[in-house]
Amino acid sequence: MAQSSPDTVLGDQVNEKLVGKIAFTLGVINLVLTVWLFAGLPVAFCYFYSVKMFALFALRFYLYYKQKFHYFMLDFCYFGNILLFVFLWALPASFHERGFFVVWGVINGPVAWAVVAFGNSLVFHSVDKITSLFLHLTPALVLFDLRWKRSDSQRWAVCVPDVSSTAPCQTLSYQLLYIVGGGCLYFVAHQVFYYIVVQCFCMNCNTEFKEGKTADGQDAYWTSFRWLTKKKDAPMSRFVFSMGNTAAPFLYGLTNLAYAAVTMLLSLLWYHYMWAHLLFGAGLMLYATWSGANFYYEVFSASQGHGKAAKPV
């Protein structure tokens, strides 16, 4: 097998460092712009989020497809972002009130908590890691603005708790019905769709997908199920496979549904108390920042500045 010359290897490292520097610069600019719009221009922030969602997701699909990671993009978090986009720009005004509750549970529940579940990190030079953090955290920032900083001139109707009001949306039962019940219904609908596509279709049409490996034995066709159960001795894997491979997808789905329901229930607290919602978002950002610091000092520094070491999540 032909080996690359030292000059070629050095050239690749220089190019990779240059790309990393450019990506780092753009990452910092993106963070500053995000904070500025989030804090001062809530409506503009909704537009910024929507445009960036399409740009980052299109780029991710292109990059993931080449690596056979694109089935990650069937995960619930992407559909949560799609739901938010539909609420912002396509949902009829008559459904805004109920729709906001459903979106609130989905985004501030399982989507936001995925920052911790998938170990997202703030790594400026990695488009992959920045996209993952955007996918899970930015939608919650959009909803924070709509809930706590909206003005009467905005187009999005939000039910604001008021003890003097007798509107149905003010009652706890109504909020539970749509935040938890509606959110879980959307989650179950996605799980059914996911099972049909992945288990009933993909498993039977592609041998490499079924085995999770390419013809030369390399890992490929990752899904969140494979990613989260790859460590067979982990508690999650032991539970999911406790009744055999056939029942594993159903136990995995039930586990995720329980996770979704609990996190959606917690989001009811974020809806009623601004300080709680603020602390929740700040906690997620602190976690991602600390994870990013660990990456730079424990992983990136060991590669002498030319190792990407970015995993898809």
Sequence and secondary structure as in RCSB ss.txt:
>XXXX:A:sequence
MAQSSPDTVLGDQVNEKLVGKIAFTLGVINLVLTVWLFAGLPVAFCYFYSVKMFALFALRFYLYYKQKFHYFMLD
FCYFGNILLFVFLWALPASFHERGFFVVWGVINGPVAWAVVAFGNSLVFHSVDKITSLFLHLTPALVLFDLRWKR
SDSQRWAVCVPDVSSTAPCQTLSYQLLYIVGGGCLYFVAHQVFYYIVVQCFCMNCNTEFKEGKTADGQDAYWTSF
RWLTKKKDAPMSRFVFSMGNTAAPFLYGLTNLAYAAVTMLLSLLWYHYMWAHLLFGAGLMLYATWSGANFYYEVF
SASQGHGKAAKPV
>XXXX:A:secstr
     HHHHHHHHHHHHHHHHHHHHHHHHHHHHHHHHHHH HHHHHHHHHHHHHHHHHHHHHHHHHHT GGGGGS
HHHHHHHHHHHHHHTS GGGHHHHHHHHHHHIIIIIHHHHHHTT    TT HHHHHHHHHHHHHHHHHHHHHHS 
 TTSS       TT   GGGSHHHHHIIIIIIHHHHHHHHHHHHIIIIIIIIHHH HHHHHTB TTS B S  HH
HHHT STTSHHHHHHTTT TTTHHHHHHHHHHHHHHHHHHHHHHHHH HHHHHHHHHHHHHHHHHHHHHIIIIII
GGGTT        
